[in-house]
Amino acid sequence: MLVSAIATFQAINAQHRAGMAMMQSHEAMLSGIRNVGAGETNFNALHQQDVKNDTNMAKAQFMYQVASAWKKHSEAKLKQEAKSLNYIA
C-alpha cells in the first residue's frame, strides 16, 4: 500500500513537471514573437526555434498524458489494496 501511495505522489510530481514544461514552452514561443524585429530578421533561425518549441511542447504534452495514466493506475491500485486491508489486525 505504501508503494502505491509513493507511486501516486511520483505521478503527481511528473504531472506538475510536464505542466511546467508546457508553460515554459509557451513562454519561449511568446518570447520569440516579442523579439522579432521589424528590420533584419533571420527567418531560418526563427523557424528552427519554432520547430524546437513545437517539439518541446509535444514532448511535454505526451509526458503529461503518461503521468496522468500512471496516476490513474496508481490510484486504482491503491484503492484495490485498501479494500483488501485487514483493519482488525
C-alpha positions in Angstrom: 0.0 0.0 0.0 2.9 2.4 0.8 4.4 1.6 -2.6 1.2 2.5 -4.4 0.9 5.8 -2.4 4.5 6.7 -3.3 3.8 5.9 -6.9 0.8 8.1 -6.9 2.8 11.0 -5.5 5.5 10.4 -8.1 2.9 10.5 -10.8 1.5 13.8 -9.5 5.1 15.2 -9.5 5.5 14.1 -13.1 2.3 15.8 -14.0 3.5 19.0 -12.4 6.8 18.8 -14.2 5.1 18.2 -17.5 2.8 21.1 -16.9 5.7 23.4 -16.1 7.5 22.3 -19.3 4.3 23.2 -21.3 4.3 26.6 -19.6 7.9 27.2 -20.4 7.4 26.1 -24.0 4.6 28.6 -24.3 6.7 31.3 -22.8 9.5 30.6 -25.2 7.1 30.8 -28.1 5.8 34.2 -26.9 9.3 35.4 -26.3 10.2 34.5 -29.9 7.2 36.5 -31.2 8.1 39.5 -29.0 11.8 39.5 -30.1 11.1 39.6 -33.8 12.4 42.9 -35.1 11.0 44.9 -37.9 14.4 45.2 -39.6 16.8 42.4 -40.2 15.2 39.1 -39.1 16.8 35.7 -39.5 13.9 33.6 -40.6 15.9 30.4 -40.7 16.8 30.8 -37.0 13.2 31.8 -36.2 12.0 28.6 -38.0 14.5 26.4 -36.1 13.4 27.9 -32.8 9.8 27.4 -33.7 10.4 23.8 -34.6 12.3 23.3 -31.3 9.4 24.9 -29.3 6.8 22.7 -31.0 8.9 19.6 -30.3 9.3 20.5 -26.7 5.5 21.2 -26.4 4.6 17.9 -28.0 7.0 16.1 -25.6 5.6 17.8 -22.6 2.0 17.0 -23.6 2.9 13.4 -24.1 4.7 13.2 -20.7 1.6 14.8 -19.1 -0.6 12.1 -20.7 1.7 9.4 -19.5 1.8 10.8 -16.0 -2.0 11.1 -15.9 -2.4 7.5 -16.9 0.2 6.5 -14.3 -1.6 8.4 -11.6 -4.9 6.9 -12.6 -3.4 3.4 -12.5 -1.7 4.0 -9.1 -4.9 5.4 -7.5 -6.8 2.3 -8.7 -4.2 0.0 -7.3 -4.2 1.9 -4.0 -8.0 1.7 -3.8 -7.8 -2.1 -4.6 -5.2 -2.6 -1.9 -7.2 -0.6 0.6 -10.2 -2.9 0.1 -8.1 -6.0 1.0 -6.6 -4.4 4.1 -7.5 -6.1 7.4 -8.5 -3.3 9.8 -9.0 -5.7 12.7 -5.3 -6.6 13.0 
